[in-house]
């Protein structure tokens, strides 16, 4: 485990996917070194893995911008997947009725240090 000194973070707000579908990939990379996390995520074909991979890359770019020492030593300290706003849509059903379905979104926060 790396020493928790300076931390760098990145967020993807309003990601167009349910938090429930993304959380398993967040649990997979939490506590791992950043390069190992990116390697793990690239092996999964899921869109949730692509979203998390993009945010981890962004956090590493933020660390590089702020002149962090060795980027290879950074580890994913915390990764949070919170629920975002829910859009309600209507779909026609039988006999003139309508049904509501929910288009969920989520907020992804990655902290590396």
Backbone as a printed PyTorch tensor [residue, N CA C, xyz], in Angstrom:
tensor([[[  0.8380,  -1.1770,   0.0000],
         [  0.0000,   0.0000,   0.0000],
         [  0.8830,   1.2390,   0.0000]],

        [[  0.5210,   2.1790,  -0.8460],
         [  1.2820,   3.4210,  -0.9450],
         [  0.9580,   4.3140,   0.2470]],

        [[  1.8890,   5.1700,   0.5800],
         [  1.6840,   6.1220,   1.6550],
         [  0.6360,   7.1350,   1.2200]],

        [[ -0.3450,   7.3900,   2.0690],
         [ -1.4090,   8.3150,   1.7050],
         [ -0.9110,   9.7260,   1.9780]],

        [[ -0.3530,  10.3410,   0.9670],
         [  0.1160,  11.7140,   1.0550],
         [ -0.8350,  12.5840,   0.2600]],

        [[ -0.3800,  13.0690,  -0.8650],
         [ -1.2040,  13.8940,  -1.7420],
         [ -2.1100,  12.9860,  -2.5790]],

        [[ -3.3550,  13.3660,  -2.6810],
         [ -4.2980,  12.5670,  -3.4730],
         [ -4.7910,  13.3870,  -4.6580]],

        [[ -5.1820,  12.6880,  -5.6920],
         [ -5.6930,  13.3020,  -6.9140],
         [ -7.0020,  12.6080,  -7.2450]],

        [[ -7.9620,  13.3780,  -7.7330],
         [ -9.2550,  12.7670,  -7.9920],
         [ -9.8050,  13.1830,  -9.3400]],

        [[-10.7370,  12.3840,  -9.8230],
         [-11.4570,  12.6820, -11.0530],
         [-12.8920,  12.2030, -10.8670]],

        [[-13.8150,  12.8930, -11.5170],
         [-15.2290,  12.5500, -11.4050],
         [-15.8520,  12.4610, -12.7900]],

        [[-16.7790,  11.5510, -12.9120],
         [-17.6680,  11.5310, -14.0780],
         [-19.0680,  11.6320, -13.5160]],

        [[-19.6650,  12.7820, -13.6920],
         [-21.0090,  12.9810, -13.1790],
         [-22.0090,  12.7170, -14.2890]],

        [[-23.1640,  12.2140, -13.9140],
         [-24.2690,  11.9130, -14.8310],
         [-23.8760,  10.8610, -15.8650]],

        [[-23.1350,   9.8520, -15.4410],
         [-22.8000,   8.7480, -16.3460],
         [-24.0940,   8.0160, -16.7000]],

        [[-24.3400,   7.7640, -17.9750],
         [-25.6450,   7.2220, -18.3840],
         [-25.7620,   5.7170, -18.1880]],

        [[-25.5770,   5.2720, -16.9630],
         [-25.6890,   3.8490, -16.6470],
         [-26.0460,   3.7120, -15.1740]],

        [[-26.7680,   2.6940, -14.8490],
         [-27.1880,   2.4610, -13.4760],
         [-25.9730,   2.1680, -12.5840]],

        [[-25.9990,   2.7030, -11.3780],
         [-24.8990,   2.4800, -10.4340],
         [-24.7630,   1.0010, -10.0890]],

        [[-25.8630,   0.3040, -10.0890],
         [-25.8610,  -1.1190,  -9.7640],
         [-25.0450,  -1.9390, -10.7660]],

        [[-25.0180,  -1.4920, -12.0270],
         [-24.2620,  -2.2050, -13.0530],
         [-22.7720,  -1.8720, -13.0100]],

        [[-22.4140,  -0.7270, -12.4460],
         [-21.0190,  -0.2880, -12.4340],
         [-20.2800,  -0.7530, -11.1840]],

        [[-20.9750,  -0.8890, -10.0570],
         [-20.3200,  -1.1860,  -8.7700],
         [-19.4590,  -2.4410,  -8.7510]],

        [[-19.8170,  -3.5400,  -9.4180],
         [-18.9270,  -4.7140,  -9.3780],
         [-17.5240,  -4.4270,  -9.9210]],

        [[-17.4250,  -3.5590, -10.9230],
         [-16.1160,  -3.2170, -11.4850],
         [-15.3580,  -2.2790, -10.5580]],

        [[-16.0710,  -1.4510,  -9.8120],
         [-15.4230,  -0.5900,  -8.8250],
         [-14.8260,  -1.4320,  -7.6990]],

        [[-15.5610,  -2.4540,  -7.2610],
         [-15.0510,  -3.3370,  -6.2070],
         [-13.8260,  -4.1020,  -6.6770]],

        [[-13.7560,  -4.3550,  -7.9760],
         [-12.6460,  -5.1090,  -8.5480],
         [-11.3290,  -4.3430,  -8.4460]],

        [[-11.3530,  -3.0250,  -8.6270],
         [-10.1130,  -2.2570,  -8.7040],
         [ -9.7970,  -1.4530,  -7.4490]],

        [[-10.6970,  -1.4000,  -6.4930],
         [-10.4550,  -0.6180,  -5.2770],
         [ -9.2510,  -1.1890,  -4.5180]],

        [[ -8.2760,  -0.3200,  -4.2050],
         [ -7.0970,  -0.7380,  -3.4450],
         [ -5.9470,  -1.2560,  -4.2950]],

        [[ -6.1230,  -1.3330,  -5.5980],
         [ -5.0650,  -1.8280,  -6.4780],
         [ -4.2270,  -0.6550,  -7.0020]],

        [[ -3.0200,  -0.9510,  -7.4740],
         [ -2.2210,   0.0740,  -8.1310],
         [ -2.9120,   0.4750,  -9.4300]],

        [[ -2.7100,   1.7120,  -9.8530],
         [ -3.4660,   2.2620, -10.9780],
         [ -3.1960,   1.5080, -12.2750]],

        [[ -1.9360,   1.1560, -12.5300],
         [ -1.6490,   0.4470, -13.7820],
         [ -2.2600,  -0.9500, -13.7770]],

        [[ -2.2690,  -1.5910, -12.6120],
         [ -2.9040,  -2.9120, -12.4850],
         [ -4.4200,  -2.7990, -12.6620]],

        [[ -5.0030,  -1.7290, -12.1290],
         [ -6.4490,  -1.5150, -12.2570],
         [ -6.8350,  -1.3080, -13.7210]],

        [[ -6.0320,  -0.5250, -14.4450],
         [ -6.3250,  -0.2900, -15.8600],
         [ -6.1970,  -1.5730, -16.6740]],

        [[ -5.2210,  -2.3890, -16.3130],
         [ -5.0310,  -3.6660, -17.0110],
         [ -6.2110,  -4.6030, -16.7630]],

        [[ -6.6820,  -4.6400, -15.5090],
         [ -7.8380,  -5.4770, -15.1730],
         [ -9.0880,  -5.0130, -15.9210]],

        [[ -9.3260,  -3.7090, -15.9170],
         [-10.5400,  -3.1810, -16.5420],
         [-10.5500,  -3.3780, -18.0460]],

        [[ -9.3730,  -3.3710, -18.6630],
         [ -9.3300,  -3.5310, -20.1140],
         [ -9.7100,  -4.9460, -20.5470]],

        [[ -9.6890,  -5.9040, -19.6200],
         [-10.0330,  -7.2900, -19.9510],
         [-11.5420,  -7.5390, -19.9840]],

        [[-12.3260,  -6.6080, -19.4330],
         [-13.7660,  -6.8050, -19.3580],
         [-14.4620,  -6.0650, -20.4930]],

        [[-15.4150,  -6.7030, -21.1700],
         [-16.0770,  -6.0640, -22.3130],
         [-17.2260,  -5.1270, -21.9290]],

        [[-17.5100,  -4.9700, -20.6540],
         [-18.6680,  -4.2030, -20.2150],
         [-18.4820,  -2.6970, -20.3920]],

        [[-19.5830,  -2.0070, -20.6250],
         [-19.5450,  -0.5580, -20.7390],
         [-19.2130,   0.0850, -19.3910]],

        [[-19.6110,  -0.5530, -18.2970],
         [-19.2860,  -0.0440, -16.9710],
         [-17.7860,  -0.0430, -16.7290]],

        [[-17.0960,  -1.0680, -17.2190],
         [-15.6390,  -1.1210, -17.0970],
         [-14.9970,  -0.0060, -17.9030]],

        [[-15.5590,   0.3110, -19.0810],
         [-15.0130,   1.4080, -19.9010],
         [-15.1750,   2.7520, -19.1930]],

        [[-16.3260,   2.9640, -18.5340],
         [-16.5610,   4.2180, -17.8240],
         [-15.5620,   4.4020, -16.6940]],

        [[-15.3390,   3.3520, -15.9030],
         [-14.3990,   3.4410, -14.7890],
         [-12.9790,   3.6150, -15.3080]],

        [[-12.6510,   2.9280, -16.3830],
         [-11.3120,   3.0410, -16.9700],
         [-11.0280,   4.4870, -17.3900]],

        [[-12.0100,   5.1350, -17.9710],
         [-11.8390,   6.5250, -18.3970],
         [-11.6070,   7.4490, -17.2060]],

        [[-12.3170,   7.2070, -16.1050],
         [-12.1730,   8.0710, -14.9350],
         [-10.8200,   7.8310, -14.2560]],

        [[-10.3540,   6.5840, -14.2110],
         [ -9.0380,   6.3010, -13.6400],
         [ -7.9480,   6.9660, -14.4870]],

        [[ -8.0800,   6.9000, -15.8070],
         [ -7.1320,   7.5870, -16.6910],
         [ -7.1360,   9.0910, -16.4490]],

        [[ -8.3120,   9.6550, -16.2260],
         [ -8.4290,  11.0800, -15.9580],
         [ -7.7630,  11.4490, -14.6320]],

        [[ -7.9290,  10.6120, -13.6100],
         [ -7.2920,  10.8690, -12.3170],
         [ -5.7710,  10.8180, -12.4460]],

        [[ -5.2660,   9.8770, -13.2490],
         [ -3.8170,   9.7990, -13.4740],
         [ -3.3210,  11.0210, -14.2400]],

        [[ -4.1090,  11.5160, -15.1970],
         [ -3.7360,  12.7190, -15.9290],
         [ -3.7260,  13.9360, -15.0030]],

        [[ -4.6740,  13.9860, -14.0550],
         [ -4.6890,  15.0730, -13.0840],
         [ -3.4380,  15.0250, -12.2030]],

        [[ -3.0210,  13.8220, -11.8310],
         [ -1.8110,  13.6770, -11.0230],
         [ -0.5860,  14.1320, -11.8100]],

        [[ -0.5590,  13.8010, -13.0820],
         [  0.5680,  14.1940, -13.9230],
         [  0.5870,  15.7170, -14.1160]],

        [[ -0.5830,  16.3250, -14.2540],
         [ -0.6720,  17.7800, -14.3860],
         [ -0.1440,  18.4980, -13.1570]],

        [[ -0.4070,  17.9280, -11.9890],
         [  0.0030,  18.5600, -10.7330],
         [  1.3880,  18.1070, -10.2980]],

        [[  2.1250,  17.5310, -11.2280],
         [  3.5230,  17.1490, -11.0180],
         [  3.7060,  16.1560,  -9.8710]],

        [[  2.8780,  15.1170,  -9.8690],
         [  3.0670,  14.0390,  -8.8940],
         [  4.3740,  13.3360,  -9.2220]],

        [[  4.9840,  12.6900,  -8.2460],
         [  6.2650,  12.0350,  -8.4600],
         [  6.1970,  10.9650,  -9.5230]],

        [[  6.1520,   9.7290,  -9.1120],
         [  6.1180,   8.6060, -10.0400],
         [  4.6650,   8.1630, -10.2090]],

        [[  4.1500,   8.2630, -11.4070],
         [  2.7540,   7.9070, -11.6790],
         [  2.5220,   6.4080, -11.4700]],

        [[  3.5510,   5.5970, -11.6920],
         [  3.4030,   4.1460, -11.5670],
         [  3.1580,   3.7180, -10.1190]],

        [[  3.5350,   4.5610,  -9.1570],
         [  3.3610,   4.2060,  -7.7410],
         [  1.9850,   4.5640,  -7.1910]],

        [[  1.1660,   5.2350,  -7.9890],
         [ -0.1530,   5.6450,  -7.4940],
         [ -1.0860,   4.4520,  -7.4090]],

        [[ -1.9380,   4.4800,  -6.4000],
         [ -2.9130,   3.4060,  -6.2530],
         [ -4.3100,   3.9840,  -6.0990]],

        [[ -5.3000,   3.1870,  -6.4510],
         [ -6.6960,   3.6120,  -6.3560],
         [ -7.0940,   3.5150,  -4.8840]],

        [[ -7.0740,   4.6610,  -4.2030],
         [ -7.3820,   4.6820,  -2.7690],
         [ -8.8730,   4.4770,  -2.5470]],

        [[ -9.6680,   5.2340,  -3.2880],
         [-11.1170,   5.1490,  -3.0980],
         [-11.8000,   5.3010,  -4.4430]],

        [[-12.8560,   4.5600,  -4.6310],
         [-13.6780,   4.6920,  -5.8320],
         [-15.1280,   4.5770,  -5.3790]],

        [[-15.9080,   5.6000,  -5.6930],
         [-17.2950,   5.6460,  -5.2490],
         [-18.2190,   5.7090,  -6.4560]],

        [[-19.2620,   4.9140,  -6.4160],
         [-20.2950,   4.9380,  -7.4480],
         [-21.5970,   5.3160,  -6.7530]],

        [[-22.0320,   6.5520,  -6.9650],
         [-23.2580,   7.0390,  -6.3410],
         [-24.3570,   7.1540,  -7.3950]],

        [[-25.5650,   7.0240,  -6.9530],
         [-26.6890,   7.1620,  -7.8620],
         [-26.8800,   8.6150,  -8.2780]],

        [[-27.2140,   8.8270,  -9.5240],
         [-27.4680,  10.1620, -10.0370],
         [-28.9610,  10.3770, -10.2120]],

        [[-29.3170,  11.3960, -10.9470],
         [-30.7380,  11.6450, -11.1700],
         [-31.3840,  10.5680, -12.0360]],

        [[-32.6660,  10.3990, -11.8420],
         [-33.4180,   9.3770, -12.5640],
         [-34.4210,  10.0650, -13.4810]],

        [[-34.3580,   9.7620, -14.7660],
         [-35.3180,  10.3080, -15.7220],
         [-36.4470,   9.2980, -15.8900]],

        [[-37.6620,   9.7910, -15.8440],
         [-38.8130,   8.9060, -15.9910],
         [-39.3440,   9.0130, -17.4120]],

        [[-39.4880,   7.8670, -18.0570],
         [-39.9930,   7.8200, -19.4210],
         [-41.2530,   6.9520, -19.4460]],

        [[-42.0670,   7.1500, -20.4620],
         [-43.3140,   6.3980, -20.5720],
         [-43.2760,   5.5250, -21.8120]],

        [[-43.8390,   4.3400, -21.6740],
         [-43.9070,   3.3830, -22.7710],
         [-45.3610,   2.9300, -22.8890]],

        [[-45.8950,   2.8650, -24.0960],
         [-47.2900,   2.4290, -24.2370],
         [-47.4740,   0.9510, -23.8770]],

        [[-48.5750,   0.6650, -23.2450],
         [-48.9280,  -0.7090, -22.8740],
         [-50.2640,  -1.0540, -23.5240]],

        [[-50.7540,  -2.2170, -23.2030],
         [-51.9880,  -2.6850, -23.8340],
         [-53.2040,  -1.8800, -23.3470]],

        [[-54.2270,  -1.8310, -24.1700],
         [-55.5170,  -1.1970, -23.8810],
         [-55.3660,   0.2880, -23.5390]],

        [[-54.4140,   0.9520, -24.1820],
         [-54.2870,   2.3920, -24.0210],
         [-53.5950,   2.8560, -22.7550]],

        [[-53.0840,   1.9260, -21.9750],
         [-52.4050,   2.3050, -20.7330],
         [-50.9560,   2.6790, -21.0360]],

        [[-50.3190,   3.2900, -20.0640],
         [-48.8950,   3.5840, -20.2260],
         [-48.1470,   3.0660, -19.0080]],

        [[-46.8770,   2.8040, -19.2140],
         [-46.0360,   2.2610, -18.1490],
         [-44.8100,   3.1620, -18.0060]],

        [[-44.3930,   3.3820, -16.7840],
         [-43.2080,   4.2010, -16.5280],
         [-41.9830,   3.2980, -16.4670]],

        [[-40.9150,   3.6980, -17.1280],
         [-39.6320,   3.0400, -16.9120],
         [-38.6060,   4.1070, -16.5750]],

        [[-37.5870,   3.7260, -15.8280],
         [-36.6270,   4.6630, -15.2710],
         [-35.3000,   4.5760, -16.0080]],

        [[-34.7870,   5.7210, -16.4430],
         [-33.4540,   5.7860, -17.0420],
         [-32.5320,   6.3300, -15.9510]],

        [[-31.7630,   5.4310, -15.3630],
         [-30.9330,   5.8030, -14.2240],
         [-29.5670,   6.3070, -14.6810]],

        [[-28.9790,   7.1650, -13.8640],
         [-27.6260,   7.6370, -14.1290],
         [-26.8250,   7.5160, -12.8330]],

        [[-25.5270,   7.7530, -12.9100],
         [-24.6920,   7.6020, -11.7240],
         [-23.5340,   8.5950, -11.7610]],

        [[-22.9370,   8.7940, -10.6000],
         [-21.7640,   9.6450, -10.4530],
         [-20.5880,   8.7480, -10.0500]],

        [[-19.4760,   8.8250, -10.8030],
         [-18.2970,   8.0040, -10.5300],
         [-17.1950,   8.9220, -10.0150]],

        [[-16.6390,   8.6020,  -8.8370],
         [-15.5400,   9.3850,  -8.2680],
         [-14.3750,   8.4490,  -7.9930]],

        [[-13.1930,   8.7950,  -8.5080],
         [-11.9930,   7.9920,  -8.2980],
         [-10.9430,   8.8600,  -7.6250]],

        [[-10.3480,   8.3610,  -6.5370],
         [ -9.2680,   9.0590,  -5.8400],
         [ -8.0320,   8.1820,  -5.8730]],

        [[ -6.9510,   8.7140,  -6.4270],
         [ -5.6800,   7.9920,  -6.4640],
         [ -4.6610,   8.7420,  -5.6110]],

        [[ -3.7210,   8.0070,  -5.0770],
         [ -2.7050,   8.6520,  -4.2440],
         [ -1.5210,   7.7700,  -4.0360]]])
